[in-house]
Every structure is written in structure tokens, then in C-alpha cells.
Amino acid sequence: MRASCVISVVLLTAFCAAGLHAQRSFGEHNSAMASLQPAFITPLVAPDPRLLQYARLSVSHEYTAAGAETVNYGNGRGAGIIAGNRFEFDFVPPPYIQHNSTADDGFGDTSGLAKFRIASRDAESGNFDIAAVLGHSFATGSYKNGAATDSYSPAITAGLAFRRRFDVISSLGGTLPTGKIYLQGRSLTWNALAQAHATPHVWFEAENNSTFYFAGSHDRKMQNFVTPAAFYVVRQKAWKPTRPFFIIDGGMQIATSGFHTYDHNLITEARILF
């Protein structure tokens, strides 16, 4: 049996098992996590070091310098559940990719990930979080809308908050295809960002997203984006961590490097946290 098949079975089993447990204890999990980790908001692009239970709908509009648009319905986002107080399992369904060009529209790749909370403290005892993430993407895309092979995506991510009003988050990770390296290459990604909690309902964010390429058609190239974003949290005045709440957010990736696969990217999202 191929390694990717084994991994898919393991991820699916873990996700289902954790899902059954989470169904019985959504409130307990979130209450426990609120007492163990900072009160960040999940970044628009970069990974979040916290453990969360969520559903996230995202749409992106990528534009090249010539004005060609590619719409990604899904944008690599999905749903996550917490298992115990150390693990989060996410499932990301294949996005639908629409090209406003001669390229064929179709579905992209399916992926899943596991996150492990290494260490964290709440606002009263340190206000930081450190986590390790391991993702796996399955080459299920149609009409070349996905990768040529499966790939792994390991990462380490950490964040530090200051008095619930300001925080910084950074992550370092990579994409490691399981084959055809000469065609796809490998990449290293570094994200760094700052967030400001402006009002009880409004957050602002500025991200820097850098990707370094090795082998493949982009060998020795780097692309960088600056990404301003804003978040509006819809919740009752007496909100508590055990109650679900709704977030509307959006931002724009703006290319700042000489090499870039697209010029800018408008991202809009809706999120529900349980």
C-alpha cells in the first residue's frame, strides 16, 4: 500500500475519532483552551499557533500583472477540531479553481493536518503559544489544478501577546513533494505578522509572507507579499469562550519582490468558532 494511502487512512481515522469526542465536549474544550493559550485571532494567511475548533470559508482572487484573474473557492481552508488538550486535526476539502483564461477550471488538492501544542500560557502567566504542525496534501486535483504528487508540509509556529491588545506571530515551514522534485521543487515559507485589537469587535493585521524556492522551475527564486487585513468579530456583549462566534475578515496580498507568481490577491472569509 502506498504511504499516502496509509497516511490518508490515519488522518481520516484520527479526524473522525476526534470529531466524535469533540461533539460531546465542544464547550469543555474551548473553555480549557481559553485558560491555556492567548487570545489571538487566526491570521489571514499564516498558521495559528493556538488550538481551535472552527469552520472557515475562504475565497481568493489572484491577479497577475497583466490583469488575468484566478478565483479560488476554498483557498486551502476547511475545518478543525481539538482532541484532548494537545492536538488539533484539520480537514481541508479540495477547492474549486476558476481561471478566467484558456486554462481548464476544476478542483484542486485535498489536504489534512495535525497540530501539536508544545507549550502555551494565558494572559495571566506568559501570554504565548508554540506549536508544531504537519500537513499532508493529496494530489487529487483535476486538469492540472493541483500538484503533480502528494506533499508534506511541516512547520513550527509561535506567538506572543501583550495585554490582550497587541500580538506578534511567526512561523517557519516548508513544502516537500513526495516525488517529481525536478518538476515541482521544494519551498521554504516564513511568515511574520503583528495584530492590534482596536475595539471589542475589530482587529487589524499586517503580515509579511516570504517563500524561497529550491529546485524545480523556480529554483533559487524568492517571492514576498505584504498582507494588510481586517477582522470584524460578531458576538454578544457577554461572550464567553464556550459560545460560538462569527468572524468576517478580508485582506490583500501585495507582491513586493521582483519575482512573483501573481501580482496581488484579494482574500475574503467567513469563520465560525465553536
HUQUI-V627164 format. One record per residue. N is the residue number from 1. SS is DSSP state (H for helix, E for strand, L for the rest). PHI is phi as a letter, one per 20 degrees, with the letter a starting at -180 (none if undefined). D_CENTER is the distance of its C-alpha to the mean C-alpha in whole Angstrom. Layout:
# HUQUI-V627164
n=N ss=SS phi=PHI d_center=D_CENTER
n=N ss=SS phi=PHI d_center=D_CENTER
This chain:
# HUQUI-V627164
n=1 ss=L phi=none d_center=29
n=2 ss=L phi=f d_center=27
n=3 ss=H phi=g d_center=24
n=4 ss=H phi=f d_center=21
n=5 ss=H phi=f d_center=23
n=6 ss=H phi=f d_center=24
n=7 ss=H phi=f d_center=20
n=8 ss=H phi=f d_center=19
n=9 ss=H phi=f d_center=22
n=10 ss=H phi=f d_center=21
n=11 ss=H phi=f d_center=17
n=12 ss=H phi=f d_center=19
n=13 ss=H phi=f d_center=22
n=14 ss=H phi=f d_center=19
n=15 ss=H phi=f d_center=17
n=16 ss=H phi=f d_center=20
n=17 ss=H phi=f d_center=22
n=18 ss=H phi=f d_center=20
n=19 ss=H phi=f d_center=19
n=20 ss=H phi=f d_center=23
n=21 ss=H phi=f d_center=23
n=22 ss=H phi=f d_center=21
n=23 ss=H phi=g d_center=23
n=24 ss=H phi=e d_center=26
n=25 ss=L phi=b d_center=24
n=26 ss=H phi=g d_center=21
n=27 ss=H phi=f d_center=23
n=28 ss=H phi=f d_center=24
n=29 ss=H phi=f d_center=21
n=30 ss=H phi=f d_center=19
n=31 ss=H phi=f d_center=23
n=32 ss=H phi=f d_center=22
n=33 ss=H phi=f d_center=19
n=34 ss=H phi=f d_center=20
n=35 ss=L phi=e d_center=23
n=36 ss=L phi=d d_center=21
n=37 ss=L phi=b d_center=18
n=38 ss=L phi=f d_center=18
n=39 ss=L phi=e d_center=17
n=40 ss=L phi=f d_center=14
n=41 ss=L phi=c d_center=12
n=42 ss=L phi=f d_center=8
n=43 ss=L phi=f d_center=8
n=44 ss=L phi=f d_center=8
n=45 ss=L phi=d d_center=6
n=46 ss=L phi=f d_center=6
n=47 ss=L phi=f d_center=5
n=48 ss=L phi=e d_center=7
n=49 ss=L phi=f d_center=10
n=50 ss=L phi=e d_center=12
n=51 ss=L phi=e d_center=12
n=52 ss=L phi=b d_center=12
n=53 ss=L phi=d d_center=13
n=54 ss=E phi=b d_center=12
n=55 ss=E phi=c d_center=12
n=56 ss=E phi=c d_center=10
n=57 ss=E phi=d d_center=12
n=58 ss=E phi=c d_center=11
n=59 ss=E phi=c d_center=13
n=60 ss=E phi=c d_center=13
n=61 ss=E phi=c d_center=17
n=62 ss=E phi=e d_center=17
n=63 ss=E phi=c d_center=21
n=64 ss=L phi=e d_center=23
n=65 ss=L phi=f d_center=25
n=66 ss=L phi=e d_center=28
n=67 ss=L phi=n d_center=26
n=68 ss=L phi=f d_center=25
n=69 ss=E phi=d d_center=22
n=70 ss=E phi=c d_center=19
n=71 ss=E phi=d d_center=18
n=72 ss=E phi=d d_center=15
n=73 ss=E phi=e d_center=15
n=74 ss=L phi=p d_center=11
n=75 ss=L phi=l d_center=9
n=76 ss=L phi=m d_center=7
n=77 ss=L phi=d d_center=6
n=78 ss=L phi=b d_center=9
n=79 ss=E phi=b d_center=10
n=80 ss=E phi=c d_center=11
n=81 ss=E phi=c d_center=14
n=82 ss=E phi=e d_center=16
n=83 ss=E phi=c d_center=18
n=84 ss=L phi=m d_center=21
n=85 ss=L phi=c d_center=20
n=86 ss=L phi=c d_center=18
n=87 ss=E phi=c d_center=16
n=88 ss=E phi=c d_center=13
n=89 ss=E phi=d d_center=12
n=90 ss=E phi=d d_center=10
n=91 ss=E phi=c d_center=11
n=92 ss=E phi=d d_center=10
n=93 ss=L phi=f d_center=13
n=94 ss=L phi=f d_center=14
n=95 ss=L phi=f d_center=14
n=96 ss=E phi=d d_center=17
n=97 ss=E phi=d d_center=18
n=98 ss=E phi=d d_center=21
n=99 ss=E phi=d d_center=23
n=100 ss=L phi=e d_center=25
n=101 ss=L phi=b d_center=27
n=102 ss=L phi=e d_center=29
n=103 ss=L phi=f d_center=26
n=104 ss=L phi=f d_center=26
n=105 ss=L phi=f d_center=23
n=106 ss=E phi=r d_center=22
n=107 ss=E phi=e d_center=19
n=108 ss=L phi=e d_center=16
n=109 ss=L phi=e d_center=15
n=110 ss=E phi=e d_center=14
n=111 ss=E phi=b d_center=11
n=112 ss=E phi=b d_center=11
n=113 ss=E phi=b d_center=10
n=114 ss=E phi=c d_center=12
n=115 ss=E phi=d d_center=11
n=116 ss=E phi=d d_center=15
n=117 ss=E phi=f d_center=16
n=118 ss=E phi=f d_center=18
n=119 ss=E phi=a d_center=20
n=120 ss=E phi=a d_center=19
n=121 ss=E phi=b d_center=22
n=122 ss=L phi=e d_center=22
n=123 ss=L phi=f d_center=24
n=124 ss=L phi=e d_center=27
n=125 ss=L phi=c d_center=27
n=126 ss=L phi=q d_center=24
n=127 ss=L phi=l d_center=21
n=128 ss=E phi=c d_center=19
n=129 ss=E phi=b d_center=16
n=130 ss=E phi=c d_center=15
n=131 ss=E phi=b d_center=13
n=132 ss=E phi=d d_center=13
n=133 ss=E phi=c d_center=11
n=134 ss=E phi=c d_center=12
n=135 ss=E phi=d d_center=10
n=136 ss=E phi=c d_center=13
n=137 ss=E phi=d d_center=13
n=138 ss=E phi=d d_center=16
n=139 ss=L phi=f d_center=18
n=140 ss=L phi=d d_center=19
n=141 ss=L phi=f d_center=19
n=142 ss=L phi=d d_center=22
n=143 ss=L phi=l d_center=24
n=144 ss=L phi=m d_center=22
n=145 ss=L phi=e d_center=19
n=146 ss=L phi=c d_center=17
n=147 ss=L phi=f d_center=18
n=148 ss=L phi=f d_center=21
n=149 ss=L phi=b d_center=21
n=150 ss=L phi=f d_center=18
n=151 ss=E phi=b d_center=16
n=152 ss=E phi=d d_center=14
n=153 ss=E phi=c d_center=12
n=154 ss=E phi=e d_center=13
n=155 ss=E phi=b d_center=11
n=156 ss=E phi=c d_center=13
n=157 ss=E phi=c d_center=11
n=158 ss=E phi=b d_center=14
n=159 ss=E phi=b d_center=15
n=160 ss=E phi=c d_center=18
n=161 ss=E phi=d d_center=19
n=162 ss=E phi=c d_center=23
n=163 ss=L phi=l d_center=25
n=164 ss=L phi=m d_center=22
n=165 ss=L phi=d d_center=22
n=166 ss=E phi=b d_center=20
n=167 ss=E phi=b d_center=18
n=168 ss=E phi=c d_center=16
n=169 ss=E phi=c d_center=13
n=170 ss=E phi=b d_center=13
n=171 ss=E phi=b d_center=11
n=172 ss=E phi=c d_center=13
n=173 ss=E phi=b d_center=12
n=174 ss=E phi=b d_center=13
n=175 ss=E phi=d d_center=14
n=176 ss=E phi=c d_center=17
n=177 ss=E phi=f d_center=19
n=178 ss=L phi=e d_center=21
n=179 ss=L phi=a d_center=24
n=180 ss=L phi=l d_center=25
n=181 ss=H phi=f d_center=24
n=182 ss=H phi=f d_center=27
n=183 ss=H phi=e d_center=25
n=184 ss=H phi=e d_center=21
n=185 ss=L phi=m d_center=21
n=186 ss=E phi=c d_center=19
n=187 ss=E phi=b d_center=16
n=188 ss=E phi=c d_center=15
n=189 ss=E phi=c d_center=13
n=190 ss=E phi=c d_center=13
n=191 ss=E phi=d d_center=11
n=192 ss=E phi=b d_center=14
n=193 ss=E phi=b d_center=14
n=194 ss=E phi=c d_center=16
n=195 ss=E phi=c d_center=16
n=196 ss=E phi=c d_center=19
n=197 ss=E phi=e d_center=20
n=198 ss=L phi=f d_center=23
n=199 ss=L phi=c d_center=24
n=200 ss=L phi=g d_center=24
n=201 ss=L phi=d d_center=22
n=202 ss=E phi=d d_center=20
n=203 ss=E phi=c d_center=18
n=204 ss=E phi=c d_center=17
n=205 ss=E phi=b d_center=15
n=206 ss=E phi=c d_center=16
n=207 ss=E phi=d d_center=13
n=208 ss=E phi=c d_center=14
n=209 ss=E phi=d d_center=12
n=210 ss=E phi=d d_center=15
n=211 ss=E phi=c d_center=15
n=212 ss=E phi=d d_center=18
n=213 ss=E phi=d d_center=20
n=214 ss=E phi=c d_center=22
n=215 ss=L phi=m d_center=25
n=216 ss=L phi=m d_center=24
n=217 ss=L phi=f d_center=25
n=218 ss=L phi=d d_center=23
n=219 ss=L phi=g d_center=25
n=220 ss=L phi=m d_center=25
n=221 ss=L phi=d d_center=23
n=222 ss=E phi=c d_center=20
n=223 ss=E phi=c d_center=18
n=224 ss=E phi=c d_center=17
n=225 ss=E phi=c d_center=16
n=226 ss=E phi=d d_center=16
n=227 ss=E phi=c d_center=14
n=228 ss=E phi=f d_center=16
n=229 ss=E phi=b d_center=15
n=230 ss=E phi=c d_center=16
n=231 ss=E phi=c d_center=15
n=232 ss=E phi=d d_center=18
n=233 ss=E phi=e d_center=18
n=234 ss=E phi=e d_center=21
n=235 ss=L phi=b d_center=23
n=236 ss=L phi=f d_center=26
n=237 ss=L phi=f d_center=28
n=238 ss=L phi=e d_center=29
n=239 ss=L phi=f d_center=25
n=240 ss=L phi=c d_center=24
n=241 ss=L phi=g d_center=21
n=242 ss=L phi=f d_center=23
n=243 ss=L phi=d d_center=23
n=244 ss=L phi=f d_center=20
n=245 ss=E phi=b d_center=19
n=246 ss=E phi=d d_center=17
n=247 ss=E phi=c d_center=15
n=248 ss=E phi=d d_center=16
n=249 ss=E phi=b d_center=14
n=250 ss=E phi=a d_center=14
n=251 ss=E phi=a d_center=14
n=252 ss=E phi=c d_center=15
n=253 ss=E phi=f d_center=15
n=254 ss=E phi=c d_center=18
n=255 ss=E phi=f d_center=19
n=256 ss=L phi=c d_center=21
n=257 ss=L phi=d d_center=22
n=258 ss=L phi=f d_center=25
n=259 ss=L phi=e d_center=23
n=260 ss=L phi=b d_center=20
n=261 ss=L phi=f d_center=19
n=262 ss=L phi=b d_center=19
n=263 ss=L phi=e d_center=21
n=264 ss=E phi=b d_center=18
n=265 ss=E phi=b d_center=16
n=266 ss=E phi=e d_center=16
n=267 ss=E phi=d d_center=13
n=268 ss=E phi=c d_center=14
n=269 ss=E phi=b d_center=12
n=270 ss=E phi=c d_center=14
n=271 ss=E phi=c d_center=12
n=272 ss=E phi=c d_center=15
n=273 ss=E phi=d d_center=15
n=274 ss=L phi=d d_center=17
